[in-house]
Amino acid sequence: MATNALPSNERFLDVNNEPQKPLGPIEGYELKPLLSLKEAVETLQSIIPSIQSYVWSTLGNCEEQPKDGLSIDESGAIHLYTTECLHRQLNAVLRSAKRQHLIPYFSYLKLLLTALWKLTDFKGVVWRGVKGDLKVEYSPKTQFFWWGLSSCTKHINILQSEEFLGETGARTLFSIECYNGKLIQNHSCFPDECEVLLLPCSYFEVIGNIEQNNNLRIIPLRQIEPPCVMIQSPCNFPPPTTELQSPSSTESMTDSLSHVSVVSTLPPFTTKPKKDVSTLMNLNVLKQKPTLSMSINRDCSSMDGNEKYLVYCPKRSLSLLNEQGNEKLHIRRDYEVWDICWASYLSQFLILSPTVLYLLDITASKTQQIKGFSQPMWSCTCYEETFIVSSCSEAALIEEYSLSNWKPKRTYHPPLSCQENQYIRCIRFSSSGTHLGVMLSDKNHPNYRLVFELRGSNDMNVLQVTDIGVDRNCWLLSLPNRQFLVNTLKSKKFYLLDSNGQLKETIPYDAKQIWSTASFNGTFLLIQTEDPSELRFYDITR
């Protein structure tokens, strides 16, 4: 059917269209591939015949380089939602018990929610309203879902204008304390509305009911954790069985599974106790020839190991090696890798790209998106159930998550995360988990002076600061007995730091450039070098 011309403000005032009964979960859309906006709406042409005309107009109004790190198609998906084209139809099916009616919207919903997922969470008070008194429907302490996309504004005066609720007649204003709203002002058809979108299936509690003058009622709400998951994120979808197409923009979120080819059959992976190398570790072997040396063609230096395998990054791929240097798994990728860490709690490797965290499941031979970030993240580390990640921007953040449910536990801002003039280069748990090693660079220094900080892992309290020298790049490796090994790119040496974070030993090394280090199997120290470009194995138990 043809879409009707609707006022742009209608989506702010449609609360009374929310059903007052439980509905089934919204599932299936996350399985769809990420398409361009034009492709994503093809299944809607029988519902909205003019949809492609709106898409053409929308893309013509999008910036060539959209803000917030979105692709043109992602920004366009948000812009299209705010036009008079489809928000009524989409919200009607999101609020319908007949979940099959959502199927034609799946591809567009995937693109839209992927875009929203990439935006920074807005935490604060937002407003939406309705003409009429909803005192009965929203009594204090009531908990409920809003099933559709909820359009709100940051400014109450917008809703009080005559174009919205006005100042006469029965009116209800919702004052909503949200924790993951999405500020879409940079992508809206109506930026002056200062719109914050609340995601489908958001869950709330009524915390008051206030009657004002002039037939106005204010109902304060607080967004809370839902009792169960009613919609999957666009990042959590299982891998398709056919080859995936690359997204239309390098800025868009990649599909959940890279192209996988199993080089040889892997045995079922089970964790086992690490070898006790506390008294066997011999770093003097770094002055000798490596046990094994491999020429490599890489596009990033990140790598990490566990008790059986090493993961590193050949060009446009991930590779799994055993201690003989034999490749056991090769996985194609179309995203940058900025860090890798082994999560023993999950028995899987975590692969950090700028805004997406992937899980490399060795047993199932696949990678899968498990979390998106609102800003580029640079380094990550795990210990037991705790995952920590740091951003690479000025005034960098350090975020802590639980691996059991991926819920955030703590976020550290400057000056706890770092000083205003510093970048966080690398962060690692100590072998005991009681401390963190953090490499930082001074952005005001012309050659980027590097320091190592030993911190308490529970509070980020700095216990020791050790000057490392001057270089643009560095790497940090956690060693047994709460020691750390630091290398910088061009210094031709390693720095061994003791359990107190103090410099214990400087070890010269024969390579023009040292990119990164890793250990695995309790036996081998791996070093990536440049000129020559090699992966070198050292048996540190010799």
C-alpha positions as CSV (number, residue, x, y, z in Angstrom):
1,M,0.0,0.0,0.0
2,A,1.1,3.6,-0.5
3,T,2.5,5.5,2.4
4,N,0.6,8.5,3.6
5,A,2.2,11.9,4.1
6,L,2.8,12.1,7.8
7,P,3.9,14.9,10.0
8,S,7.6,14.6,11.0
9,N,6.7,14.9,14.7
10,E,4.4,11.9,14.8
11,R,7.1,9.4,15.9
12,F,7.6,11.5,19.1
13,L,3.9,11.2,20.0
14,D,3.0,7.6,19.3
15,V,3.4,6.1,22.8
16,N,-0.2,5.1,23.0
17,N,0.5,2.7,20.1
18,E,2.7,0.6,22.3
19,P,0.9,-2.7,23.3
20,Q,0.2,-3.2,27.0
21,K,0.9,-6.9,26.7
22,P,3.9,-9.2,26.4
23,L,5.0,-10.0,22.8
24,G,7.4,-12.6,21.4
25,P,11.1,-11.9,20.8
26,I,12.3,-10.2,17.6
27,E,14.6,-12.7,16.0
28,G,15.9,-13.5,12.6
29,Y,16.9,-10.1,11.2
30,E,20.4,-10.5,12.6
31,L,21.0,-13.4,10.3
32,K,20.7,-11.2,7.2
33,P,23.8,-10.0,5.5
34,L,24.6,-6.3,5.7
35,L,23.4,-4.7,2.4
36,S,23.5,-1.3,0.9
37,L,20.5,0.9,1.7
38,K,19.1,0.6,-1.8
39,E,19.3,-3.3,-1.6
40,A,18.0,-3.4,2.0
41,V,14.7,-1.8,1.0
42,E,14.0,-3.9,-2.1
43,T,11.7,-6.2,-0.1
44,L,9.6,-3.2,1.0
45,Q,8.6,-2.0,-2.4
46,S,5.3,-3.8,-2.3
47,I,4.5,-2.2,1.0
48,I,5.9,1.3,0.2
49,P,6.0,1.7,-3.6
50,S,7.8,5.0,-3.5
51,I,10.6,3.7,-1.2
52,Q,13.4,3.8,-3.8
53,S,12.5,7.4,-4.5
54,Y,12.9,8.2,-0.8
55,V,16.2,6.3,-0.8
56,W,17.5,8.3,-3.8
57,S,16.6,11.6,-2.0
58,T,18.1,10.3,1.3
59,L,21.4,9.4,-0.1
60,G,21.6,12.6,-2.0
61,N,21.2,14.5,1.3
62,C,23.9,12.4,3.1
63,E,27.4,13.7,3.6
64,E,30.1,12.1,1.6
65,Q,31.9,11.3,4.8
66,P,29.2,11.0,7.5
67,K,29.9,11.8,11.1
68,D,30.3,9.3,13.9
69,G,32.2,6.8,11.8
70,L,29.2,5.6,9.8
71,S,29.1,4.6,6.2
72,I,26.9,6.5,3.8
73,D,24.4,3.6,3.8
74,E,24.3,3.5,7.6
75,S,23.8,7.2,7.9
76,G,21.2,7.0,5.1
77,A,19.3,4.3,7.0
78,I,18.9,6.6,10.0
79,H,18.0,9.6,7.8
80,L,15.4,7.5,6.0
81,Y,13.8,6.5,9.3
82,T,13.3,10.1,10.3
83,T,11.6,11.0,7.0
84,E,7.8,10.5,6.5
85,C,8.5,7.3,4.6
86,L,8.4,4.2,6.8
87,H,8.7,4.8,10.5
88,R,4.9,4.3,11.0
89,Q,4.9,1.0,9.1
90,L,8.1,-0.3,10.8
91,N,7.0,0.5,14.3
92,A,3.5,-1.0,13.6
93,V,5.1,-4.4,12.9
94,L,7.6,-4.1,15.7
95,R,4.6,-3.7,18.0
96,S,2.6,-6.5,16.4
97,A,2.2,-9.9,17.9
98,K,2.5,-11.3,14.3
99,R,6.2,-11.4,14.1
100,Q,6.1,-12.9,10.6
101,H,5.1,-9.4,9.4
102,L,8.6,-8.2,10.2
103,I,10.3,-10.4,7.7
104,P,10.2,-7.9,4.7
105,Y,11.8,-5.3,7.0
106,F,14.7,-7.6,8.2
107,S,17.4,-6.3,5.8
108,Y,16.6,-2.7,6.5
109,L,16.3,-3.3,10.2
110,K,19.8,-5.0,10.1
111,L,21.3,-1.9,8.5
112,L,19.5,0.5,10.7
113,L,20.4,-1.2,14.0
114,T,23.9,-1.8,12.9
115,A,24.2,2.0,12.3
116,L,22.6,2.8,15.7
117,W,24.8,0.2,17.4
118,K,27.9,2.1,16.3
119,L,26.8,5.4,17.8
120,T,27.9,6.4,21.2
121,D,25.4,5.5,24.0
122,F,23.6,8.6,25.3
123,K,23.2,8.5,29.0
124,G,20.8,11.1,30.5
125,V,17.3,12.3,30.5
126,V,15.3,12.5,27.3
127,W,11.6,13.4,26.6
128,R,8.7,12.0,24.6
129,G,5.0,12.6,25.0
130,V,1.4,12.0,23.9
131,K,-1.8,13.9,23.7
132,G,-4.0,12.4,26.4
133,D,-3.7,11.4,30.0
134,L,-1.9,8.0,30.5
135,K,-2.1,7.9,34.3
136,V,-3.9,4.6,34.4
137,E,-1.6,2.8,31.9
138,Y,1.7,3.9,33.7
139,S,1.2,3.6,37.4
140,P,4.3,3.8,39.7
141,K,6.6,0.8,40.0
142,T,5.1,-0.7,36.8
143,Q,7.8,-2.3,34.6
144,F,7.3,-2.7,30.8
145,F,8.8,-3.0,27.3
146,W,8.5,-0.5,24.6
147,W,8.6,-2.7,21.5
148,G,9.1,-0.1,18.8
149,L,11.8,2.4,18.1
150,S,11.1,5.3,20.6
151,S,11.8,8.8,19.3
152,C,12.7,11.2,22.1
153,T,14.3,14.6,22.3
154,K,16.9,16.1,24.6
155,H,14.9,19.3,25.1
156,I,11.5,19.5,26.7
157,N,10.7,22.8,25.0
158,I,10.6,21.1,21.7
159,L,7.7,18.9,22.8
160,Q,5.9,21.9,24.4
161,S,5.9,23.7,21.1
162,E,2.6,23.9,19.1
163,E,4.0,21.7,16.4
164,F,4.2,18.9,19.0
165,L,2.1,18.8,22.2
166,G,1.4,22.5,22.7
167,E,0.5,23.9,26.1
168,T,-3.3,23.1,26.3
169,G,-5.4,20.0,26.5
170,A,-4.7,16.7,28.2
171,R,-1.0,15.8,27.7
172,T,1.5,13.3,29.1
173,L,5.2,13.9,29.1
174,F,7.6,11.1,29.8
175,S,10.9,12.0,31.4
176,I,13.1,9.1,30.6
177,E,16.4,8.4,32.3
178,C,18.1,6.2,29.6
179,Y,21.5,4.5,29.5
180,N,21.8,3.5,25.8
181,G,19.9,6.0,23.8
182,K,21.3,6.9,20.4
183,L,21.7,10.6,19.5
184,I,20.9,10.7,15.8
185,Q,21.1,14.5,15.2
186,N,24.0,14.2,12.8
187,H,22.0,11.9,10.5
188,S,18.4,13.1,10.9
189,C,16.3,14.7,8.3
190,F,15.3,17.1,11.1
191,P,18.5,17.9,13.1
192,D,16.8,20.7,15.1
193,E,14.7,18.0,16.9
194,C,17.8,16.8,18.8
195,E,16.4,13.3,18.5
196,V,17.6,10.4,20.7
197,L,16.3,7.0,19.6
198,L,15.7,4.3,22.2
199,L,16.2,0.8,20.7
200,P,13.4,-1.7,20.2
201,C,12.5,-3.8,23.2
202,S,13.9,-1.3,25.7
203,Y,12.7,-2.0,29.2
204,F,11.6,0.6,31.8
205,E,10.2,1.2,35.3
206,V,7.8,3.9,36.3
207,I,9.3,5.9,39.2
208,G,6.6,8.6,39.6
209,N,3.4,10.2,38.4
210,I,3.2,13.9,38.7
211,E,0.1,16.0,37.8
212,Q,0.9,19.5,36.7
213,N,-1.2,22.5,35.9
214,N,-3.0,22.9,32.5
215,N,-3.9,19.2,32.1
216,L,-0.3,18.2,31.9
217,R,1.0,15.0,33.5
218,I,4.7,14.1,33.8
219,I,5.6,10.4,34.2
220,P,9.3,9.8,35.1
221,L,10.7,6.5,33.8
222,R,14.0,4.8,34.3
223,Q,15.5,2.4,31.8
224,I,16.5,-0.8,33.4
225,E,17.9,-4.2,32.4
226,P,15.2,-6.4,30.8
227,P,14.3,-9.7,32.5
228,C,15.2,-11.5,29.3
229,V,16.7,-10.7,25.9
230,M,13.9,-9.9,23.4
231,I,16.0,-8.8,20.5
232,Q,19.5,-9.9,19.4
233,S,22.1,-7.2,18.6
234,P,23.1,-6.9,15.0
235,C,26.5,-8.2,16.0
236,N,25.5,-11.5,17.4
237,F,24.6,-13.7,14.5
238,P,25.8,-17.2,13.5
239,P,27.9,-17.6,10.4
240,P,26.4,-18.1,7.0
241,T,27.4,-21.2,5.0
242,T,28.1,-19.3,1.8
243,E,30.8,-16.8,0.9
244,L,30.0,-13.3,2.2
245,Q,30.1,-10.1,0.1
246,S,32.2,-7.2,1.4
247,P,30.2,-4.3,2.8
248,S,29.8,-1.3,0.6
249,S,32.0,0.8,2.8
250,T,35.0,0.1,4.9
251,E,33.5,2.0,7.7
252,S,30.5,-0.3,8.0
253,M,30.4,-3.2,10.4
254,T,31.7,-6.4,8.7
255,D,29.7,-9.6,8.6
256,S,30.1,-11.9,11.5
257,L,32.1,-14.6,9.8
258,S,35.2,-14.2,7.7
259,H,35.9,-16.7,4.9
260,V,37.1,-19.9,6.6
261,S,39.2,-22.7,5.1
262,V,40.4,-25.5,7.4
263,V,43.9,-26.4,6.4
264,S,44.0,-29.6,8.5
265,T,41.6,-31.2,11.0
266,L,42.1,-29.8,14.5
267,P,41.6,-31.9,17.6
268,P,39.0,-30.8,20.1
269,F,40.6,-28.0,22.1
270,T,40.7,-28.2,25.9
271,T,42.6,-26.0,28.2
272,K,45.3,-27.6,30.3
273,P,47.6,-26.3,33.0
274,K,50.4,-24.2,31.7
275,K,53.9,-25.4,32.2
276,D,55.7,-24.0,35.2
277,V,58.4,-21.8,33.5
278,S,58.9,-19.5,36.5
279,T,62.4,-21.0,37.0
280,L,63.1,-22.1,33.5
281,M,62.6,-18.9,31.5
282,N,65.8,-18.0,29.8
283,L,65.7,-14.8,27.9
284,N,69.4,-15.0,27.0
285,V,68.4,-17.2,24.1
286,L,67.3,-14.0,22.4
287,K,71.0,-13.4,21.8
288,Q,71.2,-16.6,19.9
289,K,69.8,-17.9,16.6
290,P,66.0,-18.7,16.8
291,T,64.9,-22.3,17.0
292,L,62.7,-21.6,14.0
293,S,62.3,-18.7,11.6
294,M,59.6,-18.1,9.1
295,S,59.3,-15.5,6.4
296,I,55.9,-13.8,6.6
297,N,53.8,-11.3,4.6
298,R,51.6,-9.5,7.2
299,D,49.5,-6.4,7.4
300,C,49.5,-6.0,11.1
301,S,51.7,-7.1,14.0
302,S,49.2,-8.4,16.5
303,M,49.5,-12.0,17.8
304,D,48.9,-14.1,20.9
305,G,49.2,-17.7,22.0
306,N,47.7,-20.3,24.3
307,E,48.9,-23.7,25.5
308,K,48.8,-25.2,22.0
309,Y,48.6,-22.5,19.2
310,L,49.7,-19.1,18.1
311,V,47.4,-16.7,16.2
312,Y,49.0,-14.1,14.0
313,C,47.9,-11.9,11.0
314,P,49.2,-12.7,7.6
315,K,47.9,-10.3,5.0
316,R,44.1,-10.1,5.0
317,S,43.8,-13.3,7.1
318,L,44.2,-14.9,10.5
319,S,46.6,-17.9,10.8
320,L,46.8,-20.6,13.6
321,L,50.2,-22.2,14.0
322,N,51.4,-25.1,16.2
323,E,54.8,-25.1,17.9
324,Q,56.4,-26.6,14.7
325,G,55.2,-23.6,12.7
326,N,52.7,-25.7,10.8
327,E,49.5,-23.8,9.8
328,K,46.4,-25.5,11.3
329,L,43.8,-23.0,10.4
330,H,43.6,-20.1,7.9
331,I,40.8,-17.6,8.0
332,R,40.3,-14.7,5.6
333,R,39.3,-11.3,7.0
334,D,38.3,-7.9,5.7
335,Y,39.0,-5.8,8.8
336,E,42.0,-4.4,10.6
337,V,43.3,-6.3,13.7
338,W,44.6,-4.0,16.4
339,D,45.1,-6.6,19.2
340,I,44.6,-10.3,20.0
341,C,44.2,-12.0,23.4
342,W,43.6,-15.5,24.6
343,A,40.5,-15.8,26.9
344,S,41.0,-18.9,29.0
345,Y,37.5,-18.4,30.5
346,L,36.0,-18.8,27.1
347,S,38.7,-21.2,25.7
348,Q,38.8,-18.9,22.6
349,F,40.9,-16.1,21.1
350,L,39.5,-12.6,21.0
351,I,40.3,-10.5,18.0
352,L,40.1,-6.7,18.4
353,S,39.4,-4.5,15.4
354,P,38.9,-0.8,15.8
355,T,35.1,-0.9,16.6
356,V,34.3,-4.6,16.7
357,L,35.4,-7.5,18.9
358,Y,35.5,-10.9,17.2
359,L,35.7,-14.3,18.8
360,L,37.9,-16.9,17.1
361,D,36.4,-20.3,17.9
362,I,39.1,-22.8,17.1
363,T,37.0,-25.9,17.6
364,A,34.3,-24.6,15.3
365,S,36.8,-23.0,12.9
366,K,35.0,-19.7,12.7
367,T,35.1,-16.1,13.8
368,Q,32.0,-14.2,15.1
369,Q,31.3,-10.7,16.1
370,I,30.5,-10.5,19.8
371,K,30.6,-6.8,20.7
372,G,30.7,-3.4,19.1
373,F,32.3,-0.3,20.5
374,S,31.3,3.3,20.1
375,Q,34.8,4.5,19.5
376,P,38.0,2.9,18.2
377,M,39.7,0.5,20.7
378,W,43.4,-0.1,20.5
379,S,44.4,-2.8,23.1
380,C,42.8,-5.5,25.1
381,T,43.7,-8.1,27.8
382,C,41.9,-10.9,29.7
383,Y,42.3,-12.6,33.1
384,E,39.9,-15.2,34.2
385,E,36.4,-13.7,33.8
386,T,37.5,-10.1,33.2
387,F,38.1,-8.4,29.9
388,I,39.7,-5.0,29.7
389,V,40.0,-2.8,26.6
390,S,41.5,0.7,26.0
391,S,40.7,3.3,23.4
392,C,43.4,5.0,21.3
393,S,42.0,8.5,21.3
394,E,43.0,11.6,23.3
395,A,41.6,11.3,26.8
396,A,41.5,7.6,26.3
397,L,39.1,5.3,28.1
398,I,39.7,2.0,29.8
399,E,36.6,-0.2,29.9
400,E,36.1,-3.4,31.9
401,Y,33.6,-6.2,31.1
402,S,32.5,-9.5,32.4
403,L,33.2,-12.4,30.0
404,S,30.2,-14.3,31.4
405,N,27.6,-11.9,30.0
406,W,29.6,-9.1,28.3
407,K,28.1,-6.5,30.7
408,P,30.2,-3.5,31.5
409,K,31.6,-3.4,35.0
410,R,33.7,-0.2,35.1
411,T,34.8,2.6,32.9
412,Y,37.9,4.7,33.7
413,H,38.3,8.2,32.3
414,P,41.3,10.6,32.6
415,P,43.1,11.1,34.8
416,L,42.6,7.5,36.1
417,S,42.9,6.0,32.6
418,C,45.7,8.3,31.5
419,Q,46.8,11.9,31.7
420,E,45.3,14.3,29.1
421,N,48.6,14.5,27.2
422,Q,49.0,10.7,26.9
423,Y,47.9,7.9,24.6
424,I,47.5,4.3,25.9
425,R,49.6,2.1,23.6
426,C,49.2,-1.3,25.2
427,I,47.6,-2.8,28.3
428,R,48.2,-6.3,29.8
429,F,47.2,-8.2,32.9
430,S,50.1,-9.5,35.0
431,S,50.4,-13.3,35.3
432,S,48.6,-13.2,38.7
433,G,45.8,-10.8,37.5
434,T,46.4,-8.5,40.5
435,H,48.2,-5.9,38.4
436,L,48.1,-4.3,35.0
437,G,51.0,-3.2,32.8
438,V,50.2,-0.1,30.7
439,M,52.4,1.4,28.0
440,L,51.8,5.1,27.4
441,S,53.2,7.7,25.1
442,D,53.4,11.5,25.5
443,K,51.7,13.1,22.6
444,N,53.4,16.4,23.3
445,H,56.8,15.0,23.0
446,P,58.2,15.4,19.4
447,N,59.3,11.8,19.3
448,Y,56.6,10.2,21.6
449,R,58.4,9.4,24.9
450,L,57.2,6.0,26.2
451,V,56.6,5.1,29.8
452,F,55.6,1.8,31.5
453,E,53.1,2.0,34.4
454,L,52.4,-0.8,36.9
455,R,48.9,-0.4,38.2
456,G,46.5,-2.2,40.5
457,S,44.0,-4.0,38.4
458,N,41.1,-3.3,40.7
459,D,41.5,0.5,40.9
460,M,44.0,1.7,38.2
461,N,46.2,3.0,41.0
462,V,49.7,3.7,39.6
463,L,52.3,1.8,41.7
464,Q,55.4,2.4,39.5
465,V,56.4,4.5,36.5
466,T,59.4,3.5,34.4
467,D,60.8,5.5,31.5
468,I,61.4,3.3,28.4
469,G,62.7,5.8,25.9
470,V,61.6,7.4,22.7
471,D,59.7,5.6,19.9
472,R,56.4,5.7,18.0
473,N,55.5,2.1,18.5
474,C,55.9,-0.5,21.3
475,W,54.6,-3.8,22.5
476,L,54.0,-5.3,25.9
477,L,54.0,-9.0,26.9
478,S,53.0,-10.4,30.3
479,L,55.5,-13.0,31.6
480,P,55.5,-15.4,34.6
481,N,56.1,-14.1,38.1
482,R,54.3,-10.8,37.3
483,Q,57.1,-9.7,35.0
484,F,56.6,-7.8,31.8
485,L,58.7,-7.7,28.6
486,V,58.6,-4.4,26.6
487,N,59.9,-3.9,23.1
488,T,59.9,-0.7,21.0
489,L,60.0,-0.7,17.2
490,K,63.5,0.7,16.5
491,S,65.5,0.3,19.8
492,K,66.9,-3.1,18.9
493,K,66.4,-4.2,22.5
494,F,64.0,-5.7,25.0
495,Y,63.2,-4.3,28.4
496,L,62.5,-6.8,31.2
497,L,60.5,-5.3,34.1
498,D,60.3,-7.1,37.4
499,S,57.1,-7.7,39.5
500,N,57.5,-4.2,41.0
501,G,57.5,-2.6,37.5
502,Q,61.2,-1.6,37.7
503,L,63.7,-2.2,34.9
504,K,65.5,-5.5,35.7
505,E,67.4,-6.1,32.5
506,T,68.0,-4.7,29.0
507,I,68.5,-7.4,26.3
508,P,70.0,-6.4,23.0
509,Y,68.4,-8.0,19.9
510,D,69.6,-8.3,16.3
511,A,66.8,-6.9,14.2
512,K,66.3,-3.6,12.5
513,Q,62.7,-3.4,13.8
514,I,60.9,-5.4,16.4
515,W,57.1,-5.3,15.9
516,S,55.6,-7.6,18.6
517,T,56.1,-10.6,20.9
518,A,54.0,-13.5,22.1
519,S,54.4,-16.7,24.0
520,F,52.7,-20.0,23.8
521,N,52.9,-23.6,25.0
522,G,54.9,-22.4,28.1
523,T,58.0,-23.0,26.0
524,F,58.2,-20.5,23.1
525,L,58.7,-16.8,22.8
526,L,57.6,-15.5,19.4
527,I,59.0,-12.3,17.9
528,Q,57.8,-10.5,14.7
529,T,60.6,-8.6,13.0
530,E,60.9,-6.3,10.0
531,D,63.9,-6.2,7.6
532,P,63.8,-9.1,7.4
533,S,60.0,-9.7,7.8
534,E,60.0,-12.8,9.9
535,L,58.3,-14.7,12.7
536,R,61.0,-16.1,15.0
537,F,60.5,-18.9,17.5
538,Y,62.7,-19.1,20.7
539,D,62.7,-21.9,23.2
540,I,63.0,-20.0,26.5
541,T,63.3,-23.3,28.5
542,R,66.6,-24.2,27.0
